[in-house]
Amino acid sequence: MTSVDTVRAEIFVSGRVQGVGFRRFARNAADRFGVDCNPINLRDGRVFVLAEGRHEALELLINELRKGPTFAHVEDIDVTFTEAMGNVYELSRDNPHLR
């Protein structure tokens, strides 16, 4: 998914977000909004969501992630928008959070 309208969002979600179905929730929400999404549990208890799509669709996804699934408790979301790379499943080995 690459086009002029496509951007990448690197989203870090903190709170009670592991062991509560958060990654499945994120993938389902991304599907509804037409966004490519790869949620990953981090060792520090956060979930990292790498997503690409139209900026408006990513904002809708981020709003859903703020709510989270029933048993989650989202405390904070940190989002960085960058240029789309075309593949949310190819992660940078240089990212210290993903080691």
Secondary structure, DSSP 8 states (H G I E B T S, - for coil): --STTEEEEEEEEEEE-SSSSHHHHHHHHHHHHT-EEEEEE-TTS-EEEEEEEEHHHHHHHHHHHHH--TT-EEEEEEEEEEE--S-TTS--TT-GGG-
